[in-house]
Amino acid sequence: MKAVVSMAIGQLSKPFTSVFLYGKEFDIKALIQAGGFPSSHSSATVACATLLGLERGLSDPIFGLAVVYAGLVMYDAQEVGDGGSLAVVDDLCSGSGPKGEVPAKGTPMTKSVSA
C-alpha cells in the first residue's frame, strides 16, 4: 500500500515539477503520461526497499535484493528519460533499418544507446 501511495505522489507531482524545474507550461495530461520526472516506478521500488529495510532489518538478504532492484529501476528511468534508448527501441519496433530496409538477423545495431 505504501508503494502505491508513493507511486501516486510521484505521478501527481509531474505537472508541478515540469513547471517549477523545467519552466514548461502546466499540463494536466502529465498526470496520465508515462515518463518524465519524478519516476513513479522509481518511487515505488524505493518505497518497497525502504519498507523492507524497516520491517525486516538492513541485514536481510531480501532488503539487499530490493535495493539492487531499485537501483536498476532508477538507472533504467534515467536512460529512458534522455531519449537515447527510445530511439533504438523505435527503430527496432518499426522493423526498418537506416534505409527503410528490414535488417537481416544478426545485423549489429548502428546506434549507440549511451551516445
C-alpha positions in Angstrom: 0.0 0.0 0.0 2.9 2.4 0.8 4.4 1.8 -2.6 1.2 2.6 -4.3 0.9 5.8 -2.3 4.5 6.7 -3.2 3.8 6.0 -6.9 0.6 8.1 -6.8 2.5 11.0 -5.2 5.2 10.7 -7.9 2.7 10.7 -10.7 0.6 13.5 -9.2 3.6 15.8 -8.9 4.7 15.5 -12.5 2.7 18.6 -13.8 4.2 20.7 -11.0 7.8 19.5 -11.4 7.6 20.3 -15.1 6.6 23.9 -14.3 9.0 24.5 -11.4 12.1 22.6 -12.6 11.9 22.9 -16.4 9.9 26.1 -16.9 7.2 24.4 -19.0 3.6 25.3 -19.0 1.3 23.5 -16.6 0.0 20.4 -18.4 -2.7 18.3 -16.7 -2.0 15.5 -19.2 1.2 14.7 -17.4 -0.8 13.0 -14.7 -1.5 10.1 -17.0 1.6 10.1 -19.3 4.5 7.7 -18.8 8.0 9.1 -18.4 9.2 12.3 -17.0 10.4 13.3 -13.6 9.8 12.1 -11.0 9.7 8.4 -12.0 6.7 6.8 -10.4 8.3 3.4 -10.9 11.5 4.5 -9.1 9.5 5.9 -6.2 7.5 2.7 -5.8 10.6 0.5 -5.8 12.4 2.8 -3.3 9.4 2.8 -1.1 9.3 -1.1 -1.2 13.1 -1.2 -0.4 12.7 1.2 2.5 9.7 -0.7 3.9 11.6 -4.0 3.7 14.6 -2.4 5.4 12.5 -1.0 8.3 10.4 -4.2 8.8 13.0 -6.9 8.2 16.2 -5.1 9.0 19.1 -3.8 6.9 21.0 -7.1 7.1 18.2 -9.1 5.5 19.0 -10.5 2.0 15.6 -9.5 0.7 16.4 -5.9 1.6 19.7 -6.1 -0.3 17.9 -7.5 -3.3 15.3 -4.8 -3.2 18.0 -2.1 -3.0 19.7 -3.6 -6.1 16.4 -3.8 -7.9 15.5 -0.2 -7.0 18.9 0.9 -8.3 18.3 -0.9 -11.6 14.9 0.7 -12.0 16.3 4.2 -11.3 19.2 3.7 -13.7 16.7 2.5 -16.4 14.5 5.5 -15.7 17.5 7.8 -16.2 18.5 6.1 -19.5 14.9 6.2 -20.9 14.5 9.8 -19.8 17.3 11.0 -22.1 15.6 9.6 -25.2 18.7 7.6 -26.3 17.2 4.2 -25.6 13.9 5.3 -27.0 15.3 6.0 -30.5 16.8 2.5 -30.6 13.6 0.9 -29.4 11.6 2.8 -32.0 13.9 1.6 -34.8 13.7 -2.0 -33.6 9.9 -1.9 -33.3 9.4 -0.3 -36.7 11.4 -3.1 -38.3 13.2 -0.7 -40.6 16.9 -0.2 -40.9 18.7 3.0 -41.9 17.4 2.9 -45.5 13.9 1.6 -44.7 15.0 -2.0 -45.1 14.4 -4.7 -42.6 17.8 -5.6 -41.2 19.0 -9.2 -41.6 19.0 -11.4 -38.5 22.3 -10.9 -36.6 22.9 -7.4 -38.0 24.7 -5.3 -35.4 23.0 -2.2 -34.2 24.4 1.1 -35.6 23.0 3.4 -32.9 24.6 3.5 -29.5 22.2 3.6 -26.6 24.7 5.5 -24.4 25.6 8.2 -27.0 
